[in-house]
Amino acid sequence: MAELVQVAQHTAGKVARIGYLGNEQSPSATPREEAFLQRLRDHGWIEGRNLLIERRYWDNRAARLPDLADELVRLKLDVIVTTTGTAALAAKKATRTIPIVMTASADAVTQGIVASLARPGGNVTGLTNISPDLAGKQLELLKEAFRKSRA
């Protein structure tokens, strides 16, 4: 969200333009999208007033992603928001200049979205669920917790 606020501040005085590349438009996805919109409203960004959102949905058909990502890039948006790592990767392949914020990815490093968690580089930022970089640390914490519980 901080990245979106920075982009929005940069566009002060004009309508901010966000591309939203969602997996599906369904009742199960609606709460996630509504939460995103609410947080934008909390920061003063109101769709139809000072915010335009171009929505595209790929409906679990990954073959559609390159065309949808290219379409969003042609719109010359301020930022692209993706709901999956798969969509973030498609957007990354479509642009190296428009900032991309992914709300989730299975493993951004393994997927090739970012170089590393410590130094992602490029134009993509966001959340990832797991990474080999974290697996070792998780195991270390588990061992430590297990030792303490047996002491």
WODA-V866940 format. One record per residue. D_CENTER is the distance of its C-alpha to the mean C-alpha in Angstrom with 2 decimals. Layout:
BEGIN
D_CENTER, D_CENTER
END
This chain:
BEGIN
9.53, 11.96, 10.23, 10.29, 13.83, 14.87, 13.99, 15.77, 18.66, 19.01, 19.52, 22.06, 24.87, 23.10, 20.70, 17.03, 15.39, 11.81, 10.82, 9.18, 8.99, 9.75, 11.75, 14.71, 16.45, 18.59, 20.04, 18.05, 14.64, 16.09, 16.01, 12.24, 11.98, 15.04, 13.83, 10.96, 13.87, 16.21, 14.41, 14.38, 18.04, 18.76, 18.05, 20.26, 17.97, 19.67, 18.85, 22.02, 23.28, 21.16, 17.87, 17.39, 14.56, 14.86, 13.75, 13.93, 14.10, 14.92, 16.81, 16.59, 18.20, 16.37, 19.14, 17.88, 14.51, 16.19, 18.10, 15.38, 13.19, 16.53, 17.38, 14.43, 15.27, 18.89, 18.21, 17.63, 14.74, 13.82, 10.03, 7.76, 4.89, 4.30, 5.63, 6.79, 7.46, 10.21, 8.56, 6.54, 10.12, 11.78, 10.13, 11.02, 14.42, 14.84, 14.39, 14.92, 15.20, 12.56, 9.78, 6.30, 3.38, 1.00, 3.56, 5.90, 7.89, 11.66, 12.45, 10.50, 13.99, 15.93, 13.65, 14.23, 10.76, 12.08, 15.79, 15.87, 14.36, 17.06, 16.61, 13.38, 14.78, 13.64, 11.07, 7.79, 6.71, 5.00, 6.73, 9.12, 12.08, 14.85, 16.15, 19.78, 19.72, 19.43, 21.83, 24.86, 24.15, 23.70, 27.02, 28.67, 27.76, 28.97, 32.23, 32.77, 32.30, 34.61, 37.25, 37.24, 37.65, 40.63, 42.34
END
